């Protein structure tokens, strides 16, 4: 009989912050997100989400964050993020995803699936805790910090484990922005193939936009579409992780993790609404603007949780796992793009 991992849950005495205590931190995150959106308008290929993560991380590691802002930062990193993920579903149409063709879709499934399970296996061999390797696997295989946050409650991770996973996503994903297009050019790929490689391998949506935009308009279109196909897999992967945690791993001191998180159901519902075409264009434009603001504010909040010291203290294992996961998804994406180039 195999041993069961014990997952420690937060103390039941920790109550969610009130609106009054959360308001200052939420306001700061929203203002920072709006500022990053404004700045991104003046720089082609620079995403507001990426700017927000970097800005938050710089603040956290250069100057202490006032304690009065902490409750609102926590709310922004969870509630605003989940709202942004739901609104992200309105930007996805099943028709567009299926239009990529079976070969490209196979590459998307392989890049996510192989990376996710390979990262879990490698993390286990390294002796990393289950929540830590789950967070890194989700973030590096699906959609970066948003996937880390989506898996956070399901695996009952500690805050330092979340901060480490987000920090690794920011670190390696940022390095991929110039590296992946250069690698595609070195392999003799055309613009659309480089876009596919970027979308199938790069961790964050923001990083995909930055990398694809640096190549050209055709590459950016393919990169974003392929990346959003990976984002669609957020729902089944998080649901599968929830089922796994309920069946195989005991949760001490609290309830079992939800089978399917509510925000995942909202994401699916929004995607179906976009697919059937019932949402008017003006509403989609407004939702996209609001989604960018919510995700930018949430990314700023998550950036504020990136303690470089925590990554160092976690030892070289987490850093090595992030590097190996990046190598795995890059190799799978290169092979897939060479065998099934975009049409």
TATAVEN-V747933 format. One line per field, one symbol per residue. ss: DSSP state (@ for helix, = for strand, . for the rest). psi: psi as a letter, one per 30 degrees, with the letter a starting at -180 (. if undefined). A space follows every 10 residues. Layout:
ss=???
psi=???
This chain:
ss=......==.. ........@@ @@@@@@@@@@ @@@@@@@@@@ .......@@@ @@@@@@@@@@ @@....@@@@ @@@@@@@@@@ @@@@@@@@@@ @..@@@@@.. .@@@@@@@@@ @@@@@@@@@@ @@@@@@...@ @@@@@@@@@@ @@@.@@@@@@ @@@@@...@@ @@@@@@@@@@ @@@@@@@@@@ @@@@@@.... @@@@@@@@@@ @...@@@@@@ @@@@@.@@@@ @@@@@@@@@@ @@@@@@@@@@ @@@@@@@@.. ==........ .@@@@@@@@@ @@@@@@.... @@@@@@@@@@ @@@@@@@@@@ @@@....@@@ @@@..@@@@@ @@@@@@@@@@ @@@@@@@@@. ...
psi=kklkkkkkll kffjlkllee ffeeeeeeee eeeeeeeeef ffjkgjkeee eeeeeeeeee fekkkkfffe eeeeeefdee eeeeeefeff fkkeeeefff leeeeeeeee eeeeeeeeee eeeeffgkle eeeeeeeeef fdhbeeeeee feeefhllef eeeeeeeeee eeeeffefee eeeeeeggkl eeeeeeeeef ekekeeeeee eeffeleeee eeeeeeefee eefeeeeeee eeeeeeefkk jkgalllkej kefeeeeeee eeeeefgfkl eeeeeeeeee eeeeeeeeee eeefgjjeee eefflfeeee eeeeeeeeee eeeeeeeeei lk.
